[in-house]
Amino acid sequence: MALTVALLAAGCTGSGAGGGVRGTPGAAGLRDPLFPRLGNGGYDVSRYALTLSYDPATGRLDGRAEITAKATKDLSAFNLDLTGLTVRGATVDGAPAAVNRAGSELTLRPREDIDDGDEFRATVTYEGVPETVTDADGSEEGWLKTADGALAVGQPAGSMAWFPGNHHPFDKAAYDITVTVPAGLKAVSNGVLASERKTADGRTTSVWRAAEPMASYLATLAIGRYDTTTTTALGTVPVLTAVDPVVARQTAALRARLPELLEWQTENFGPYPFTATGAIVERDEDLGYALETQTRPVFSAASFDTATLVHELAHQWYGNSVSPATWKDIWLNESFATYAEWLYAEDFEDTPAQENFEKAFANDAAWAFPPAEPPSAEELFATPVYQRGAMVLHRIRQEVGDDTFYEILAGWPAKHRHGTASTEDFTRYVESVAGRDLGGLWDVWLYGEGKPAEATD
């Protein structure tokens, strides 16, 4: 182990079959403008297979993460993001790998270098009590203990609290999540429930499969005594909702509307991009907000209202299927989801989007910074990202007209389906559909400092 650390510190590389120096370590961090240490370089993950066992009585999580990836350079070592927990061992392609920990960086050094373009499989075995992470804005994520179990939520970086991975939205992957929990509890995660069985000691093992690419911050795992309901949306899409029994009655009517709302959204945003949908609703003391976790958004009971459900479902197109290239592009997630609320109010509540635009325009907090330029991680989810971002979309609508605007609404998530995109990708796309330069709009509404004199400037 000491030799491995020394080699990495010295920048030494592995040797190929002929004895010559070839591979080098992958980068520890992707230099994201707001989270420079998140993610890792040198490889691209295609699949996570997580096998987990959790005991709420002790808070202990036992895990094995099998990560299938392709090298994007000759690798002598590579990093994974993992905070807390104890790593018991690791292999690469079945052979033991040297392991080093430094803060949230887990470095694996395989026995042999990995060639550029080769697929490899890294397996990490770990255990411990997962951490709750407090973000720069004071919100909690990571692994949250609940009254009857636990809830894992990961925006922007909390997923590293319960499994090792390449935790940046730029590297999306499919997931298989197998979870064993004590008798009487249920485990609910992303995607489709592939199987569920009782073990010899009465525990329950559930296998969840999310086949479409997913950014790790959108992975979730809810463990508790849930009431579950299954139905169908859009003819073939399975809908599974899980709700804490304490808040089941008060949320039942809105949960039943999920297929109806999804139908309305497909009419506006295009085909639903995933093979499953649903929701997880927790007690307020267990979770203080809502989050767009892929295919199965999570809500506190207090946040589970029509506007928020519309918002989080819209994220399945904007943010989940099309994910931000960097965290500074988060406004692309939140502006569309906020504008979905405005469209719903326009279609069902006799409130024109213009009225919500004017209300947002009058809100001084919306002008603290340009939506595409959050100045720090602390402002990642501040008012400009949502409200001024939605104003950008409304100004586009005013400039190009409804027909072209609705073409953009459906065309943007179709163009980047299951991928990532930047602010520059978006402005280029809008101009290509509009057929003209919109530089003046971007200069004032997207990048401009301060509030315009008039809402039409």
N, C-alpha and C positions, 0 to 999 in steps of 0.2 A: 504493500500500500504506500509506504513512504517513497519507494522508487517511482511509483506512478505519479504521485504529486510532484516530485522533483522534476520529472520529465516534462510534465505539463507546464510547470512554472518556467522551465527553461525554453519552452517552445520546441522541444525535440519532436521529431516525427517518426512514424513507423517505417518499416522497410518492406519492400515488395519481395516477390519470390526470388528475384535476382539479387537481393541484398541491398539495392539502392534505396535512398530516401524517396518516399513517394507521398503518403498521406499526411495531412495536417489536421489539427483539431478544428471542429466546427465552431462557429462563433457563439459566444455566450451572450445572447441578446441580439435583437434585430434592429436596435437603434430607433425604435418607435419614437416619434417626437415627444410624446407625453410619458411613455413607459419604456425607456431605452433598454432595460434589462429583461423585458418580457420576450418570450420566444427564443428560439435558437437557430443558428444557421447550419448549413451543410447537408440538410436532409429534408424530405417532405413526407409527412405521415399520411398513409392511406386508410389505416384502420386501427382503432383501439379495441381490445378485448379486455374488459375489466371483470375480475372475479372477486367479489367482496362479501364479507361477513361482518355484521354489526350487532353489538349487544348494547342496547340503550342503558341497561343497568350499570355497566362499567364505563360506557362511552368509548369502548375499544373498537377499532376498525382493523380488520385483517384484509389485506389486499394483494392481488397479483395483477399487474398491468402487462399485457402482451401488446407490443407496439410494432406494427408493420409499416415500414417506411422505405423510401428510395433515396440513396445518396445523391446529392447534387454536386459533389466534389469528391476527390479522394480523401477518405476520412481515416485518421489514426485514432480519433476520439470524438465524442459528441456529448452535448449537454441536454438535460431535461430539466424542466422547472418543477420543483417540489418544495413545499414549505412544511416544516414540522415533520412528524412521523419518523419512524426508524426504518431504514433500508436494511433488510436481512441478506440480500444477495441479488445478483443480476447476471444474466447471460445474454450473449449475442449469437444468434443462430445456433443455440444449444450449448455453446462453449462458455465457461465462466468468464466474466468480464471484471476488470478492476473497477472499483467504485470509489469516488471521492465526493465529499459534501463540502460546500462552502456557501453558507447562507441558504438561499433558495435555489442554488445551482447544484444539480446532481450530474456529475461527469462520469460517463462510462467509457472505458478503454477496452475495446475488444482484443481478443488474442491475436487476430490478424487484421490488417487494414481492410477497409471496405472500399471497393473501387467505385468511382463515379458512375452512376447509372444503375448500380446493383441494388436489388431489393434485399432488405435484411429484416430480422425480427429480434427485437430487444424485449426481454422479460425482466421485470423488476418485482421483487417480493418485498412487502413492507407491512408495517403495523404501527399501532399507537392510537392516541386520542387526537382526532383531527382538530385543527384550530379554527376559531372564529376570527375572521380578518376584519379590522376596522379600516375603512377607506379614508382618504384625505378629506372627504366631505362629511365624515362622521357616520356614514351608513355601515351596516354590518353585512358581510357576505362570507363565503367559504362554507364552513360546516356549522349550522345553527342547531343547537339542541332545542327540541320542542317538548311540549308537555308529555307526549307519548312516544317520542322517537327522535328523528332528526330531519333536517332539510338542507340539501346542498344547493347553493346558488353561487354563480361565479362571475358576475359582471363588476369590474373588468378582469380581476385576477384571482378570484377566490377558488377557481377549480383546482389550482395547484395545492389546495389544502387537503384534497382527498384522492388525487391520482397524479402520477408524474406524466408530463407530456410537453408538447411544444405549444405553450399557452399564449399564443397570439392569434387573433382572428384570421391572419393571412394564411395560416396552415390549417385547413379544414379536413375532416376525415369522417369516415363512417364509424359507428360505435355498436358494440355488443356489450351489454352490461348485465352481468349475472349477480344477483344479490340474495344472500341468505339472511333471514331475520327470525327472531324468536316467535314461538307459537302465538297466534292472535294478532300479529302485526302484518301489514302489507308493505311491499316496496313498489313504488311507482317511479318510472323514469321516462325518458324520451322514446318516441317511436311506437312500435307495435309490440304487444306482449306476445312473445313467441312461445313461451311455455311457462307453466307454474306447477310445482309439485311439492308434496310434503316429504320431509326427510324422516329418517327412522326415529329421531328424537322429537318429532312433532314440529320442527321448524319448517318454514316455507322458503323455497328457492324459486325466484322469478327470473326469467330471461327476457330482457328488453332489447329490441333491435332497431337501430336508427340507420337505415340504409343510405339515406342521402347525406352528402357532406355537411358537417356541422362544426362551427367554431367551438372551441372548448368552453368558452364562457357561457355558452347556451346549453351545456349539459346540466341536467338536474337529477337529483335522487331524493325522493320523499319517502320516509319510513314512519309509519304510524298506524293508528286504528281508523282507517278511512272507510267511509261509505263510497262505493264506486258504482257508477252508472255507465252503461254502454248503449250506444245508438249508432246511427249512420248519417253522414252528411254528404251532399253532392252525389248521391246515388251509391257510391262505393267506398267512401272514406270513413274508416271506423273512428268514432268519437268516444273517448274514455275520459270521464271526469272523476276525480277523487276529492272528497271533501271531509274535513274533520267533522265528526257527528255533532259536535257542539254548535256548529254554524250551518248544518245541512239544511234545515228548514228555511232559514232566512235567505239562503242563496239559491234555492231550488228553482224558482221561476226564471231567473236570469240564466242559470246553467242550461235550462231546457231550450233557451233561445240560440244557443251556440250554432247549430246547423243553419238556422235562418240568417244569422249575421254573416256566416261564412259564405252563404249563397250570394248575399248582397255584395260582399267584397270581391268575389270572383267576377261579378258583372263589371266592376270598376277596375280591378287590378290584374285581371287575367286568370288563367288556370291556377288552382291551388298547387303550390310547389312540392307538397309532401304527401306521404302515403298514410298519415294518421294525424289526428288532431285531438284536442281536449283541453282540460284545465285541472289545476290543483289549487284548492282553496283551504287556507290554514286559519287558525285563530289569530286574532290581532296580536296577542302577546308572543306568538311564535314567529311572526314576520311582519315587518313594518311597511311593506311596499308591494308593488306588483312587478313582475319581470317576465320578459318575452321568451323564456326558455323554449327551445325548439320543439314544435308540435304540441307542447303541453305547458302553456304559460302558468306561472304560479302567482297567487294573489293572497293578500290578507283579506279577511272578511270585509273590513272597512273599505278597502280599495276595489272590491268586486262590485263595480257599478257598470252601467251600460257604456259610458264613454271610455272607461279604462279597458273594458273587455274589447271594444272596437279597436282601441289603440294597440293592445298587445297582440290581437289577431292580425292586425295590419303588419306588424313586425315580421310575421312569417314570410311575407314577400320582401319587405324593406328592412334589412338588418340580418335576417336569418338566411333566406335564400341568397340575397345579395348582401354580403357582409362588408364592413369597412376595411379598406386596405391598410389604414392606420387608425389609431384611436382619435386623431384629429378629424377624421371623416365621420364621426359618430352623428353629426347633424343629419347625414343622409338617412340614418335610421329614424331619428326622432322627429324630423320635420315631416316626413311622409306619414308616420303614425299619428302625429298631431293633426295633420291635415285630414286624415281619415275621420277623426272626430268631427272636424268642421263639415266634411261631406255628409256624414251621418246626420248631423244637426240640420243641414240643408235639405236632405231628402225626407227626414221623418219628423222634424221638430219645427218646421217653418222658420228656421233661422238661417238666412243666407250666409255663405262663407264670408262675404264682404263684412258682415256684422262682426264676426269673430276676428277678422283681419283688423278692423278698426279698433277693437278692444285690445288686441295685442299691440297695435301701433301706439296706443296711449299708455302702455305699461312701460315705465322708465327702466325697469329691471331688464327688459328685453334688449336694451341697447348698451349693455355693459361691455360687450365685445362682439366682433363679427362672428356669426355662427360657425364658419369654417376655420376659425382661429381661436379655439379655447386656449387661454394662456397657460393653463396648468392642469394637472390631474384633478385638483380640487374643484375646478369649474367644468369638469367633463359633462355633468348633467345639470348645468345651470340654465336659467330661463332662456338666454339667447339661443341655445342649441335647439330648444323646442319651439318657442314662440316666434323668434325672428327667423328660424329655419322655415317654419310654416309660412311666414310672410313671404319668403323668397319664392316658395311654390305658388302662392296666390298671385304674386306679381308676374310670374311666368304665365299663369293662366290668363291674366289680363292682357299680356303682350301678344300671346299666340292664339287666343280664342279657345273656346271649350273643345271643339273637335280635335285640335292638335294637342291640347293639354291632356285629354283623356287617352289619346294615342301614346303620349309620354308616360302616363300613369301605368299602363299595361306593358308598354314596350321596354321600359327601363328594367324591370325585374325579369323580363323574358330574355333580354340581351345578356345579362350577367347571371343567369339562373345558376344557383349552386356555386357561385364564384365570389370574388371580392372586387370592389371598385373604389376609386378615389373620387374626390371632389372634381378634379380635372377631367376624369372620365365622364362624370355627370354633365358638366358644362358643355363638353364637346358633343355629347349625345343630344342634349336639348337643342343645341344650335343646328345639328344635322337634321333633326326632325322639323325644326321650325324653318329651316332653310335660310337663316340669316344670322348675322352677328348680334349677340346680346351682351356685348362687353359692358355697355353702360349699366345694364341691370345688375350684372355681377359686381361691378365697381362700387355701386351704391349699397345694394341690399345684402350681398354675400360677403364682401370684403371691406366695405366702407366703415370708417370709424365714426361713431355717433349717429344720431337720429336725423333722417332727412327733414327738411323744413315742412314738406307736405307728404301725405301718404302716396301720392301719385308721382313723386319725383323720380 
